[in-house]
Amino acid sequence: MTRYARDMRGYGPNPPHAQWPNNAKIAVQFVLNYEEGGENCVLHGDAASEAFLSDIPGAAQWQNQRHWNMESIYEYGARAGFWRLHRLFSGKDIPVTIYGVASALARNPEQVAAMKAADWEIASHGLKWVEHKDMPEEEERTSIVEAIRLHTEVVGEPPRGWYTGRCSENTVRLVAEEGGFDYISDTYDDDLPYWREFGDRDQLIIPYTLEANDMRFATAPGWVTGQDFFTYLKDAFDVLYAEGDEGAPKMMSIGLHCRLIGRPGKLAGLAQFLDYIQSFEGVWTPRRVEIAEHWANTHPHQRFERPSQMDQARFVELYGGIFEHSAWIAERAHALELGPAHDCAVGVHNALCRAFRTASDEERLGVLNSHPDLAGKLAAAGRLTAESTSEQAGAGLDMLTDEERMHFTQLNAEYVAKHGFPFIIAVRDHNKTSIMAAFDRRICNDSSTELSEACKQVERIAEFRLMDLFP
């Protein structure tokens, strides 16, 4: 099978109602990344200095050397920035979630004590603030285990949430397989939490953000002033708050770093934003773990049989009759590049229609001829498929007068004689009167036009049938 792993569908057009506590219209969640002392540094056994997320323009790693300026910028975050942010959030009575690099937490005991005293959540940000993309899988697995061990030793309890940041393609799976986390945040793909399945593990994902994030003070395009940051956060909040006011509450994550937003000129914009959101009713400012608890209780995961994961026999068993007496369409559809986007009625319909549309003219004509006459002899003899029986009955074609039945019989014979296939119409879009009107109108079309229309109607019938199978 050819399968596509990426999930482009998510919740689709109808996401669940978040049902935030106290009917909140938005959940605004602040993350403070604590990385100071866990970054690349030869003192930490690394091959080079740090080069990521600082106020040094165009910073590059210094191989086998300490980068004194870079180190001092990170030290500012620990020595001054953290405490400024601690005073700000404590003064506003807004809790935060710490993404704590385990080795950084171990080197900053006073800050850890302050986090705990403020009842801030301390989630894991990995063992070290380093790149994982080239890390062998077993090495990364070992690093995850060590991060949990050291975090537990330093903080006094294991982390309930995880965010690596500079992750590999294996990170989320490896963390989920570890099995001890209420949530993982190494994604940026939604405005709501969602579940992912890893073997027998149902793992909650709480997406994070790289755009409502002070890291853009250190990247291009990015922020220049604190007012830039405030304006962006305000605009994002206003849009999401309006959506919540209209009955579709979302989550807004905001990412912060001690050495960046902790600078006075940058902090002013954040302080202004905190004042702004506190002027609104219906704003929930939880720790991340509280979002996880709420989602697990309110929207527990429910597994279902996924078309993209079925073998061919099961796929054909379920969908082989969607196109009348044409199981070969399901067989060909199963061979396409299916993925999570096909685990719904629209997705399976698209795959089946692709197989139908790329079939030969003779094969497609065979599908048309597999359809019964409307209100014809097969219906009278009770020999229709269950789907066709239900569809025709739903349009009242099982309750025809003798005159109506005779008219249908005459039209069926004339239509087949002219075009070479039965008259096909998605009866669920119609009633008895409109079906008759369409029959009278379409019988006058040329055969090429009717062939095209009949194929469209077959696809529409398939759509209805799939909608019956999916929630």
C-alpha positions as CSV (number, residue, x, y, z in Angstrom):
1,M,0.0,0.0,0.0
2,T,1.1,3.6,-0.6
3,R,0.2,5.6,2.4
4,Y,0.7,9.3,3.2
5,A,1.5,9.9,6.8
6,R,0.9,13.7,7.1
7,D,-2.6,14.8,8.4
8,M,-3.9,17.7,6.3
9,R,-7.5,17.2,7.6
10,G,-7.4,17.6,11.3
11,Y,-10.9,18.3,12.6
12,G,-12.1,19.3,9.1
13,P,-14.8,22.0,8.7
14,N,-16.5,21.2,12.0
15,P,-14.1,21.3,14.9
16,P,-15.5,20.3,18.3
17,H,-16.7,22.9,20.7
18,A,-13.9,23.3,23.3
19,Q,-16.3,23.8,26.2
20,W,-13.7,25.7,28.1
21,P,-14.4,26.1,31.9
22,N,-17.0,28.7,32.8
23,N,-18.0,29.0,29.1
24,A,-14.8,30.9,28.3
25,K,-14.6,32.2,24.8
26,I,-10.9,31.7,24.5
27,A,-8.0,30.0,26.3
28,V,-4.9,32.1,26.3
29,Q,-1.9,30.1,27.4
30,F,1.5,31.6,28.2
31,V,4.7,29.5,27.9
32,L,8.0,30.6,29.3
33,N,10.9,28.7,27.8
34,Y,13.7,28.2,30.3
35,E,16.8,27.3,28.4
36,E,19.5,29.3,30.1
37,G,22.3,27.0,31.1
38,G,21.1,24.2,28.8
39,E,22.2,25.8,25.5
40,N,25.2,24.7,23.3
41,C,28.4,25.5,25.2
42,V,31.8,23.8,25.4
43,L,31.4,23.9,29.2
44,H,28.4,21.5,28.7
45,G,30.5,19.1,26.6
46,D,29.2,20.5,23.3
47,A,31.5,20.9,20.3
48,A,30.6,24.6,19.7
49,S,28.8,27.6,21.2
50,E,25.1,28.5,20.8
51,A,23.9,30.4,17.7
52,F,20.1,30.3,18.1
53,L,17.7,32.9,19.4
54,S,19.8,35.8,20.7
55,D,20.2,39.5,20.0
56,I,23.4,38.9,18.1
57,P,22.7,39.5,14.4
58,G,23.8,36.6,12.2
59,A,25.3,34.7,15.1
60,A,27.3,31.6,14.2
61,Q,28.6,28.7,16.3
62,W,32.2,29.0,17.5
63,Q,33.7,25.6,17.2
64,N,35.6,24.4,20.3
65,Q,35.4,27.9,21.8
66,R,33.3,29.7,24.4
67,H,31.3,32.5,22.9
68,W,31.5,35.0,25.7
69,N,28.9,37.4,24.3
70,M,26.4,34.7,23.6
71,E,26.8,33.2,27.0
72,S,26.2,36.6,28.6
73,I,23.0,37.1,26.7
74,Y,21.7,33.7,28.0
75,E,22.9,34.7,31.4
76,Y,20.8,37.9,31.3
77,G,17.7,35.7,30.8
78,A,18.5,33.8,34.0
79,R,19.8,36.7,36.1
80,A,17.4,39.5,35.1
81,G,14.8,38.5,32.5
82,F,13.3,35.6,34.5
83,W,12.7,37.7,37.6
84,R,11.1,40.5,35.6
85,L,8.7,38.1,34.0
86,H,8.1,36.4,37.4
87,R,7.1,39.7,38.9
88,L,4.9,40.6,35.9
89,F,2.9,37.3,35.8
90,S,2.7,36.9,39.5
91,G,1.4,40.5,39.8
92,K,-1.3,39.8,37.2
93,D,-2.2,36.5,38.9
94,I,-1.7,34.7,35.5
95,P,0.0,31.3,35.7
96,V,2.4,30.1,33.1
97,T,3.8,26.9,31.9
98,I,7.6,26.6,31.9
99,Y,9.2,24.6,29.1
100,G,12.2,23.7,31.2
101,V,15.4,22.2,29.8
102,A,16.4,19.7,32.4
103,S,20.1,20.6,32.5
104,A,19.1,24.3,32.7
105,L,16.8,23.7,35.6
106,A,19.6,21.8,37.4
107,R,21.9,24.9,37.1
108,N,19.2,27.4,38.3
109,P,17.8,26.3,41.6
110,E,16.5,29.7,42.8
111,Q,14.5,30.1,39.6
112,V,13.1,26.6,40.0
113,A,12.1,27.4,43.5
114,A,10.3,30.6,42.3
115,M,8.5,28.6,39.6
116,K,7.2,26.1,42.2
117,A,6.3,28.8,44.7
118,A,4.2,30.5,42.0
119,D,2.5,27.2,41.2
120,W,3.7,27.3,37.6
121,E,3.7,24.1,35.7
122,I,7.2,22.9,34.8
123,A,7.0,20.8,31.6
124,S,10.0,19.2,30.0
125,H,11.9,21.0,27.2
126,G,14.3,18.1,26.8
127,L,17.7,17.3,28.4
128,K,19.7,20.0,26.5
129,W,18.7,23.0,24.3
130,V,20.4,21.5,21.2
131,E,19.4,20.3,17.7
132,H,17.9,16.8,17.5
133,K,17.4,16.5,13.7
134,D,20.5,14.4,13.2
135,M,20.4,12.5,16.5
136,P,20.2,8.7,16.0
137,E,16.9,7.3,17.3
138,E,18.3,5.3,20.2
139,E,20.4,8.3,21.3
140,E,17.3,10.5,21.3
141,R,15.4,7.9,23.2
142,T,18.1,7.8,25.8
143,S,18.1,11.6,26.0
144,I,14.4,11.6,26.6
145,V,14.7,9.1,29.5
146,E,17.6,11.1,31.0
147,A,15.6,14.4,30.7
148,I,12.8,12.9,32.7
149,R,15.1,11.5,35.3
150,L,17.0,14.7,35.8
151,H,13.8,16.8,35.7
152,T,12.3,14.6,38.4
153,E,15.5,14.9,40.5
154,V,15.6,18.7,40.3
155,V,12.0,19.6,40.4
156,G,10.7,16.9,42.7
157,E,8.2,15.4,40.4
158,P,8.2,14.2,36.8
159,P,7.0,16.5,34.0
160,R,3.5,16.0,32.7
161,G,4.1,17.8,29.4
162,W,6.8,17.7,26.8
163,Y,8.2,20.1,24.1
164,T,11.5,19.6,22.5
165,G,11.4,22.5,20.0
166,R,14.5,21.6,17.9
167,C,13.1,18.1,17.3
168,S,13.7,15.3,14.9
169,E,11.1,13.4,12.8
170,N,11.2,10.8,15.5
171,T,10.7,13.0,18.6
172,V,6.9,13.0,19.0
173,R,6.7,9.2,18.4
174,L,9.5,8.5,20.9
175,V,8.0,10.8,23.6
176,A,4.6,9.2,23.1
177,E,6.1,5.7,23.3
178,E,7.7,6.7,26.6
179,G,4.0,6.7,27.8
180,G,4.1,9.1,30.7
181,F,3.0,12.4,29.3
182,D,-0.4,14.1,29.5
183,Y,0.5,16.1,26.4
184,I,3.1,16.7,23.8
185,S,3.5,20.1,22.1
186,D,5.9,19.6,19.3
187,T,3.4,20.6,16.6
188,Y,2.1,23.9,15.3
189,D,-0.8,22.6,13.3
190,D,-4.1,23.6,15.0
191,D,-5.9,26.0,17.3
192,L,-7.2,23.2,19.5
193,P,-5.8,20.1,21.2
194,Y,-6.2,16.8,19.4
195,W,-5.4,13.1,19.8
196,R,-2.9,11.0,17.9
197,E,-2.6,7.2,18.1
198,F,0.8,5.6,18.6
199,G,0.3,1.8,18.7
200,D,-1.9,1.3,21.8
201,R,-1.1,4.7,23.1
202,D,-3.7,7.5,22.7
203,Q,-1.6,10.7,23.0
204,L,-3.0,14.2,23.5
205,I,-1.3,16.8,21.4
206,I,-1.5,20.5,22.4
207,P,-0.1,22.5,19.5
208,Y,2.3,25.3,20.3
209,T,3.3,28.5,18.3
210,L,6.3,29.9,16.5
211,E,4.4,33.1,15.4
212,A,2.8,34.4,18.6
213,N,6.3,34.0,19.9
214,D,8.9,36.5,21.1
215,M,11.5,34.5,19.2
216,R,10.7,36.8,16.3
217,F,12.6,39.5,18.1
218,A,15.6,37.4,17.1
219,T,14.6,36.2,13.6
220,A,13.5,37.8,10.3
221,P,10.8,38.8,9.6
222,G,10.3,39.7,13.2
223,W,9.5,42.2,15.9
224,V,11.5,45.4,16.4
225,T,9.7,47.0,19.3
226,G,7.5,45.8,22.1
227,Q,4.6,47.6,20.4
228,D,5.1,45.3,17.4
229,F,4.7,42.3,19.6
230,F,1.6,43.8,21.4
231,T,-0.1,44.6,18.1
232,Y,0.3,41.1,16.7
233,L,-0.8,39.4,19.9
234,K,-3.8,41.8,20.1
235,D,-4.9,41.1,16.5
236,A,-4.6,37.3,17.1
237,F,-6.6,37.6,20.3
238,D,-9.3,39.7,18.7
239,V,-9.8,37.2,15.9
240,L,-9.9,34.2,18.2
241,Y,-12.1,36.0,20.8
242,A,-14.6,36.8,18.0
243,E,-14.7,33.2,16.9
244,G,-15.3,32.1,20.5
245,D,-18.1,34.7,20.8
246,E,-19.7,33.1,17.7
247,G,-19.6,29.7,19.4
248,A,-16.3,28.3,18.3
249,P,-13.8,28.8,21.1
250,K,-10.1,28.2,20.4
251,M,-6.8,28.2,22.2
252,M,-4.1,30.9,21.8
253,S,-0.5,29.9,22.7
254,I,2.1,32.6,23.4
255,G,5.8,31.6,23.5
256,L,8.2,33.6,25.6
257,H,12.0,33.5,26.4
258,C,13.6,35.0,29.4
259,R,16.6,36.5,27.5
260,L,14.3,38.0,24.8
261,I,11.0,39.3,26.2
262,G,12.7,39.8,29.6
263,R,14.5,42.9,28.2
264,P,12.7,46.1,29.3
265,G,11.9,47.5,25.9
266,K,10.4,44.2,24.8
267,L,8.5,43.5,28.0
268,A,6.4,46.7,27.7
269,G,4.4,45.2,24.8
270,L,3.7,42.0,26.7
271,A,2.6,43.9,29.8
272,Q,0.2,45.9,27.6
273,F,-1.2,42.7,26.2
274,L,-1.8,41.3,29.7
275,D,-3.7,44.4,30.6
276,Y,-5.7,44.2,27.4
277,I,-6.9,40.6,27.8
278,Q,-7.8,41.2,31.4
279,S,-10.3,43.8,30.3
280,F,-12.4,41.1,28.6
281,E,-15.0,38.7,30.1
282,G,-14.7,35.0,29.3
283,V,-10.9,34.7,29.0
284,W,-9.3,31.6,30.5
285,T,-5.6,31.8,31.2
286,P,-4.6,28.2,32.3
287,R,-1.4,26.3,32.6
288,R,-0.9,23.9,29.8
289,V,-1.5,20.9,32.0
290,E,-5.0,22.3,32.8
291,I,-5.9,22.4,29.1
292,A,-4.7,18.7,28.9
293,E,-6.9,17.7,31.9
294,H,-9.9,19.5,30.5
295,W,-9.5,18.0,27.0
296,A,-9.0,14.5,28.3
297,N,-12.2,14.8,30.5
298,T,-14.3,16.7,28.0
299,H,-13.1,15.2,24.7
300,P,-11.7,11.8,25.4
301,H,-10.3,10.0,22.4
302,Q,-12.5,7.6,20.5
303,R,-10.8,5.2,18.1
304,F,-12.5,4.2,14.9
305,E,-11.7,2.0,11.9
306,R,-9.7,4.2,9.6
307,P,-10.0,3.5,5.8
308,S,-6.4,4.5,5.2
309,Q,-5.2,1.7,7.6
310,M,-7.5,-1.1,6.2
311,D,-6.2,-3.9,4.2
312,Q,-7.7,-4.3,0.8
313,A,-10.1,-7.1,1.8
314,R,-11.7,-4.9,4.5
315,F,-11.7,-1.8,2.4
316,V,-13.6,-3.6,-0.4
317,E,-15.9,-5.3,2.1
318,L,-17.0,-1.9,3.4
319,Y,-16.9,0.2,0.2
320,G,-17.2,-2.3,-2.7
321,G,-20.9,-1.6,-3.0
322,I,-20.8,2.2,-2.9
323,F,-20.6,2.2,-6.7
324,E,-23.4,-0.3,-7.8
325,H,-22.1,-3.8,-8.3
326,S,-18.6,-2.4,-9.0
327,A,-16.2,-3.7,-6.3
328,W,-13.3,-3.1,-8.6
329,I,-13.5,0.6,-8.0
330,A,-12.9,0.1,-4.3
331,E,-9.9,-2.2,-5.1
332,R,-8.3,0.5,-7.3
333,A,-9.1,3.2,-4.8
334,H,-7.3,1.2,-2.0
335,A,-4.1,1.3,-4.1
336,L,-4.0,5.1,-4.2
337,E,-1.9,7.2,-1.8
338,L,-4.4,7.3,1.1
339,G,-3.8,9.0,4.4
340,P,-5.6,10.6,7.3
341,A,-7.4,13.0,4.9
342,H,-9.2,10.0,3.5
343,D,-10.5,8.8,6.9
344,C,-13.9,10.4,6.4
345,A,-16.8,10.3,3.9
346,V,-15.4,13.0,1.7
347,G,-11.9,11.4,1.6
348,V,-13.2,7.9,0.7
349,H,-15.5,9.4,-1.9
350,N,-12.7,11.3,-3.5
351,A,-10.6,8.1,-3.7
352,L,-13.4,6.0,-5.2
353,C,-14.3,8.8,-7.7
354,R,-10.7,9.0,-8.8
355,A,-10.8,5.2,-9.6
356,F,-14.1,5.7,-11.4
357,R,-12.9,8.7,-13.4
358,T,-9.7,7.1,-14.6
359,A,-11.4,3.9,-15.7
360,S,-11.9,3.0,-19.3
361,D,-15.0,4.2,-21.2
362,E,-16.1,0.5,-21.3
363,E,-15.7,0.1,-17.5
364,R,-17.5,3.3,-16.7
365,L,-20.4,2.3,-19.0
366,G,-20.5,-1.0,-17.2
367,V,-21.0,0.9,-13.9
368,L,-23.9,2.8,-15.4
369,N,-25.5,-0.4,-16.7
370,S,-25.2,-1.9,-13.2
371,H,-27.7,0.6,-12.0
372,P,-31.4,-0.5,-12.1
373,D,-34.2,1.3,-13.9
374,L,-36.1,3.7,-11.7
375,A,-39.3,2.1,-10.5
376,G,-38.6,-0.7,-13.0
377,K,-39.0,-4.5,-13.0
378,L,-36.2,-5.2,-10.5
379,A,-37.8,-2.9,-8.0
380,A,-41.2,-4.6,-8.5
381,A,-39.6,-8.0,-8.0
382,G,-37.7,-6.9,-4.9
383,R,-34.3,-7.6,-6.5
384,L,-32.6,-4.2,-5.9
385,T,-29.6,-3.8,-3.7
386,A,-30.5,-2.7,-0.2
387,E,-29.1,0.8,-1.0
388,S,-31.1,1.2,-4.1
389,T,-34.2,-0.1,-2.4
390,S,-33.9,2.5,0.4
391,E,-33.0,5.3,-2.0
392,Q,-36.0,4.7,-4.3
393,A,-38.4,4.3,-1.4
394,G,-37.1,7.5,0.1
395,A,-38.2,9.4,-3.0
396,G,-41.6,7.7,-3.0
397,L,-40.9,5.6,-6.0
398,D,-42.3,2.5,-4.2
399,M,-45.7,4.2,-3.9
400,L,-46.4,5.0,-7.6
401,T,-49.9,5.1,-9.1
402,D,-50.5,2.7,-12.0
403,E,-50.3,5.7,-14.4
404,E,-47.0,6.9,-12.9
405,R,-45.5,3.4,-13.1
406,M,-46.5,3.2,-16.8
407,H,-45.0,6.6,-17.5
408,F,-41.7,5.6,-15.8
409,T,-41.7,2.3,-17.7
410,Q,-42.1,4.1,-21.0
411,L,-39.4,6.7,-20.3
412,N,-37.0,4.0,-19.1
413,A,-37.4,2.1,-22.4
414,E,-37.0,5.2,-24.5
415,Y,-34.0,6.4,-22.6
416,V,-32.1,3.1,-22.8
417,A,-32.9,2.7,-26.5
418,K,-31.6,6.2,-27.2
419,H,-28.5,6.4,-24.9
420,G,-27.5,2.8,-24.2
421,F,-27.6,2.9,-20.4
422,P,-30.3,3.5,-17.7
423,F,-31.5,6.9,-16.6
424,I,-29.6,7.6,-13.4
425,I,-30.3,10.3,-10.9
426,A,-29.4,10.8,-7.2
427,V,-32.9,10.4,-5.9
428,R,-32.1,11.8,-2.5
429,D,-31.7,15.2,-4.0
430,H,-35.3,15.0,-5.3
431,N,-38.9,13.9,-4.8
432,K,-41.1,12.0,-7.2
433,T,-42.2,15.1,-9.0
434,S,-38.8,16.6,-9.6
435,I,-37.4,13.2,-10.7
436,M,-40.2,12.9,-13.3
437,A,-39.4,16.4,-14.5
438,A,-35.7,15.7,-14.8
439,F,-36.5,12.5,-16.7
440,D,-38.7,14.3,-19.2
441,R,-36.0,17.0,-19.7
442,R,-32.9,14.8,-19.9
443,I,-34.2,12.2,-22.3
444,C,-34.0,14.9,-25.0
445,N,-30.2,15.4,-24.4
446,D,-27.6,14.0,-26.7
447,S,-25.9,10.8,-25.5
448,S,-22.5,12.5,-24.8
449,T,-24.2,15.0,-22.5
450,E,-26.2,12.3,-20.8
451,L,-23.1,10.1,-20.3
452,S,-21.4,13.0,-18.5
453,E,-24.5,13.7,-16.4
454,A,-25.0,10.1,-15.5
455,C,-21.4,9.8,-14.3
456,K,-21.9,12.8,-12.1
457,Q,-25.1,11.3,-10.7
458,V,-23.4,8.0,-9.9
459,E,-20.7,10.0,-8.0
460,R,-23.5,11.8,-6.1
461,I,-25.2,8.6,-5.2
462,A,-21.9,7.3,-3.9
463,E,-21.5,10.4,-1.8
464,F,-24.8,9.8,-0.1
465,R,-24.0,6.2,0.6
466,L,-20.7,7.0,2.2
467,M,-22.4,9.7,4.4
468,D,-24.6,6.9,5.8
469,L,-21.5,5.0,6.8
470,F,-19.5,7.7,8.5
471,P,-20.4,9.7,11.7
